């Protein structure tokens, strides 16, 4: 299946939301998944778009962007707690990062070669409890 379509204007923090602040590595939209750049060595830190079949750095989930912007602009990244992802959530489903830069999908859509990164679990039709776990192990056929 395809990535879930996110309505960026509807992405909102929820109960117990925890944040990190930094700058965008590239143009980004609210609701996309993020990785923390360890190679830039900048202060504030740089966040780019997560990619499940990228290098280990790109496939290490660091959070979800709560705002959008262009490279070099300030960003807010959800790193814990709950959030409204800007789409209708399936309660009890596990959501993962995808091979589309910044994408999100149901765990059922994981495919061979993807490094599994769990974004979170749906707890209501408008809430995901962010987990943020990356295995860095590629799925095999």
N, C-alpha and C positions, 0 to 999 in steps of 0.2 A: 504494500500500500504506500501511498504518498505521505509526505510529512503533513502534520496537522496545520491547518491555516489559522494563524494567530491574528486577532484584531488588536493591533498595538495600543490603540487608545483605551482598550479595556483591561490592559495589564496593570494590576494593582497589588501592592503589598497587603498581607493579611496579618492575622494575629501572630504575635511573636516573631515578626520579620526581623532578620538581622542583615546588615549591609556591609559591603566593602566599597570603597571609593577609589577611583582611578581615572584613567583616560582611555578612550577608544583607540584601538589599533587600526580599525577601518570603519567605514560607514556601517552602522548597526541600527536595528529596530528593536524597540521594547518587546520583550518576550522571547528573544533569541537566547540560546545557551552560550555560555562564555567559558574561555580558558584564561588562565593567568600566564602572561608571557614571562618566562624565566630567563630569556635570552636578551631582552631589552635592557634590563638592569636600570630602569628609570624610577624616579620618585616624583610624583606618585606612580604607582604601578600601572602597567598597560594590560588591558583586557582585549582579547580577540574572540572571533567566532569559533566555538567548539566544532570539531570534525572527528567523527567516530572512526574514520579510516585514515586519519592523519598521523603525524609523528606522535610519540608519547606525550609531548608537550601539548599539542593541539587536542589530543584525545583525553586529557585530564580535565574533567568538568570542575569548574570553579564557581559556577553560579548561573543565574539568569539575569539578563539585563532588565532593569526596571525603567530605563529611558532609552531613547535613541539619539544618535548624533553622528558626526563625522570624525574621522581620524584626528586625534589630538584634543578633542573636546572632552569635558568631564563626563564620567559615567558613574552610575550607581548600580551595583550588582547585588542581587539577593543571594546570600550565602547560607541562610538558615530560616526556618519558620515556614509560614504558609503564604501562598500568593494566589491571586486570580490570574490564570494564564492567558486570558483573552479568547478562550474557546470553551465549549461545553465539555466538561470533564465527566468521565465515566468513573463512578464511585468504585473503589477497590482495584482499579487498573493501575499498572505500573507504567510510568512514562520514561522514555529514554532519549538520549541525544542521538542524532543521526549522522549520516555521511553527507548530508546537505549542510553546508556551513551554518551553524546556529540553529539547525532544525530540531524538532521534537516529534516523537511518534509513540505509539503504543509498543510495549515490549514484544508483542506478537509479531511486530514488523522487523525485529532484528534479523539480520542476514549474515551469511558467511563473510568473514573478513572484517566485520564491524568489531571495534573494541567497545565492550559493554560499559555504558555509563548511565546509571539510574538517576534521573532527574528527581522523581518523587512518586508518590502514590496519591490517587484521587480520593479525597475525603468528602466531597460534596460536588454538586454539578458545577460549582464555580470556584473550587479550591483544590490546590495540590499542596501536599505537605512535602516540602523540599528535603531530599535526602542527600544528593550530591555525592554519589559513590562511583568511582571509576575503577574498573578492573585492569585496564590496559592489556587484557588478554583478548585476542581476536577470536571470534566465533569460528568454528570449523563446520564444514558441510555436514 
